[in-house]
């Protein structure tokens, strides 16, 4: 550990709780040796530590580092003190490079809590573990974790006051949070160079090299998460602080790139696909690092992943919308790839739902590409038919307009069937039939609703025209549902037309309404009425006019009322009264 190996107390040959007199004495010894061209050596030059130099400049720098109380306390946290007889014995063993013995002595003094009597054991043992756990080409994570777990018990207000008193600095300036953060800063700078580097790592007493780990698929030797996990026994604010060391820069990078892409996309949606791809490539490694540090369930990570996925999705949407009507370029494949890219980020909640919804829409567009390509071959025919249908929508519904629609569209439908006799042709033909049928039925219904007796001949003509046109249309291609509807309309119009024709054909030879009311052409009352018509009514101009009007109207009335028994009964009763009056005269 750099701050252990190059600790100013070590350079000066001192314990962290040495007195000012001891400091000056060691400085004097170093100077005397320097005068004869030699370096002084001390009991603190432990063999398990890396070699150091003790020039006069080194001594001056080291002395300056421990002049102020806060700095002295900081460096003391990474060194050792001699406060008890256990410390004296353990340090003597370290002088002989018997580190295992020293560890055993100090560990036996550790209790469930730190006290004034064993405080120095916690401090010294945590420093020793740290120094032993990290070498140039090897890290013992298990031992390093022990070091940090023990040190965490030193880094609280009460025990930091004990340390301040032990090294003769003021305890009034103790701020456990700030001191812990400085400890984190020092640790980060010390271990950062080892992250993802080829070295031996001891995990639970098993030696694993980076190369062996890669073969096993376990990742690199020491990771950012390993470093963060060293602080798992520390307060939450300190764990957050160390996590921030690994997430602050990548989070900032991701957010800046999202904002930049957002501006570019709004200014130029034409190139949104390129912006999204560049955004992904510039941020995905940072996002993975943040996930490794914070975990996939962390709310901050999820919000950031959602924001990134959302921007990539928005690029896909706007790129798709920009080109969806372009006849020369199809944006489907590229937009779909961006949706898949956004999905791969692993966002949750509403963003994930939006990705799925838009992916479905764009996938449908991609799947229909063959249909669009086929449509280009028949675009002229389809456009013409659609224009005719639009004209029909804006025109008055009539049999004439229906006939014009069929006449105009039939040649184009034949061409369309020759080029593409599949679904597209069937849909267009079916639409033409439906539009024409709607107009025919509309005019027939209107004629019936607005019928007057004088229009019976024209009504019959309309029914005949409708029947003929529907018959022609029945030979066209259409969906089965439309065919069934056409057949029903045709049968209904044929039936009514036949009834009207039958009535019109007989209107000059019978008393239709009386025959309907009495149920027989030979009924005595009907015979009486015919005699009245021939002997009296037909002999006057007014009578003959009535007879003509009656025969024009009665066939249609009979067609409408012949099955209405109540009306027939009422007509029969009325005629009985009328006939009785005639007989009385």
Secondary structure, DSSP 8 states (H G I E B T S, - for coil): -HHHHT-HHHHTT--TT--HHHHHHHHHHHHHHHHTT-----TT--TTS------HHHHHHHHHHTSSHHHHHHHHTTS----SHHHHHHHHHHHTT-HHHHHHHHHHH--SS--TTTHHHHHHHHHHHHHHHB-SSEEEHHHHHHHHHHHHTTSSHHHHHHHHHHTT--STT--HHHHHHHHHHHHHHHHGGGTT-S-EEEETTEEEEHHHHHHHT---SS-HHHHHHTTTTS-HHHHHHHHHHHHHHHHHHHHHHHHHHHHHHHH-GGGHHHHHHHHHHHHHHHHHHHHHHH-TT-HHHHHHHHHHHHHHHHHHHHHHHHHTT-SS---HHHHHHHHHHHHHTT--HHHHHHHHHHHHHHHHHHHTHHHHHHHHHTHHHHHHHHHHHHHHHHS---HHHHHHHHHHHHHHHHHHHHH--SHHHHHHHHHHHHHHHHHHHHHHHHHHHT--GGGHHHHHHHHHHHHHHHHHHTTS---HHHHHHHHHHHHHHHHHHHHHHHHHHHTTTS-HHHHHHHS-TT-HHHHHHHHHHHHTGGGSHHHHHHHHHHHHHHHHHHHHHTT-HHHHHHHHHHHHHHHHHHHH-
